[in-house]
Amino acid sequence: MVELYSLRWCPYCAKVENKLESLDLDYERHTVSPFRFRRSDVKAVSGQSDVPVLVDSKNDVAGMAESDDIVDYLERTYG
């Protein structure tokens, strides 16, 4: 299962979501708080509070951050 922790109106999150949709991948979206101090769920997964963060349990990817890295990973893995 692919999960994405993201924030509404975040252009970096939108970039990842667009890639997920272009690859026709099912994913679960976790919309996080706009306040970093309230992102304990993101911090638990990735060790930091920035978004986007990708989790791909099928491929043992837990807490991948940085939109460019995520898009590259998705393309290599599912493209």
Number of C-alpha atoms within 10 A of each C-alpha: 11 17 17 23 22 25 20 11 9 12 13 16 19 16 15 24 20 13 17 21 11 10 13 11 14 11 16 12 14 15 13 19 15 14 9 14 9 12 17 15 15 24 17 11 16 18 13 16 20 16 26 27 25 29 22 16 11 8 10 8 12 15 22 19 19 16 20 12 13 20 18 14 15 18 13 9 9 11 12
